[in-house]
Amino acid sequence: MGTQDIWNTFNEELYFFILKKVKDKNVANDIFQNTFLKIHKNRSKLREVGKVKAWVFQIARNETANYFNVESNHLEQVDTDEAIFPEEYQFVCCFDRLINDLPPIYREVIELVYIEGHKQKEVATTLGISLENTKARVRRAKEILKQKFRDCCKYELDEKGKLTGESNCSIC
């Protein structure tokens, strides 16, 4: 199957697939162009013509991932207390303590995934457990944190996802 045939068959669907991922037309155009360059260069490596769609979309996924990897490397180092949490949330006093109070198996995965920024698959390998087990531990840790946060601080999320309520950290 030639590049022109692939273009005729998949160009619109592929472009919107990429645009949905990156949400920026200029970036989507760049990734789309890079994707078709790779398709053209590597079309001889396609062994099964019946799997051309999966192959094309895998190249697009890889190009999109490459874009996000490069972008994340260019982010400036910032003070996370002020950058991640809007000023209105700066008064939330006890989240670090809540994390530290987690049982060790849950605290470990939360710290590795959310504080150090490792992928769950990497954490699974590091800890010598399955990916499914890692995901279960993350899910359970988040449930525990949510409940402790609600019990301690009396905060809730409104329908828009904003914190509401009063700081009442009697447990803290």
N, C-alpha and C positions, 0 to 999 in steps of 0.2 A: 504494500500500500504506500503510495507516494505522499509527500508532504502536502501537495495540493488537495488530494483526496481527504486527508486528515483534516486539513483546514476547512474544506467544504462541509464536512460532516460534523465537526465539533467546535468550530470557532466561537459561535455565539454562546453555547452552553458552557464552554470552558472559560470564556471571559467573565460571565456572570458568576461562575463558581469562584473565581479568583476575587472578583469585586466584593462578593459576599464576605469573604475572609478578611480582606484588608480595609474595606470601607473607604477607599480613596481612589478616585478614577485615575489619577496620574500614576500612583503606585501600581494599580491593577494593570494599566497599560504596559508599564515596564516589565512586570512579572509575566504578563501575557506574551510579550515579545521574546523575553528570555526563554520562556517555555517552548515557543515554536522554534527558536534557534536550536535548542537541545533536541527537540523532536527531529528536526531536519538532520542534525549531525549524527544522531544515534538511531535513525530509522532502520538501519541495516541490522541492529542488534535485536530488533523485535522478532521473536521466534514464532509466535503464534498470532496470525492475523486476527483470529477470533477474540483475542484479548487486547486489541488495540485501544479500546476505550479505557480500560483499567490502566494500561501503560501510560496513555496520554495524561490522565488525571493524576497518576502518581507523580509524573514529572512536574505537573502544576503544584501539587502538594509540597513537593521537595523545594521548588523555587519559592513558594510562599514561606515555607519554614526558613529557608536561607535568608529571605528578606527580614523576617522577625529576629533571627539570630544576629544579623548584622546590626539591626536597629537597637537591639538590647545592649550590644557592645558599645554603642555610641551614647547611651544615656549617661547624663552627668551623675556623679555621686552627690546625693543630697542628704540633708538631715531628715531621717525617716520620721521622727516624731512630728515634725511640722509638715512634711510633704505628703505623707500618706493620709494623715488624719486631718480633716479640716479643723480650723480653729475652734469651732463649736464642740469638737470631741476631745479637746486637749485636757479637759477636766476628768476624763474617765481614768480612775486612779488605780485600778486593781488588776488590769488584764495580765500584766507580767506575773503577779502573784498567782493568778488563776492557772496560768500555764505551768508555773513551777509546782503547783499543788497536784497536777495530773499524776496518775500512776506512771511510773517510769516508762513502760512500754508505749504509752500514748504520748507522753511528753517528748520522747525521743523522735518519733516520726513527725510530730508537729514542728519541732525545732528544725529538723532536717529539711522538711518540705517547705514550710512557710517562713521560717526565719532565715535559714541559709540558702533557700531557693533551689534545692535539688529536685530533680524529677522523681516521681514515685518509683519508677523502675530502677533508678540508681539507688534509691533508699533501700529497696527490696534486696538488691545485690549486696549493698554495704552491710545490712543487718542479717543477711543470710536467711531471709524469709521470702515467701512467694509474693508476687505483685498483688494478688487478691487479698492476702493477709495485710499487706501494707495499706491497701485501700480501705479495708475494714477498720484498721486501727485509726486511720485518719478520720473516717466517718464517725467512729465512736468517740474519739477525742473531741471533735467538733460538737457532738451532741452534749458531752459532759460540760464543755466550756460554755455553750449556750445556756444550759440550765444553771450553772453556777453564776454566770453573769446576771441572769434574770433574778436569781435568789438574792445575790449580794447587792446589786446596784439598783434594782427595780427599774431597769430600762427595758423598753420594748421597741420594735421597729414598726413604724406606721406603714400605711399602704404604699407610700413612695420610697420606702426603704431607709428613712431617716430615723435616728434615735429619738425617742420621746421618753419623758418621764423625769424623775428627779434622782439625783445622786443621793443614795441612802445606804452608804456602805457600812452598815452596822457590823457585818461579819469581818470586814477589812480592819 
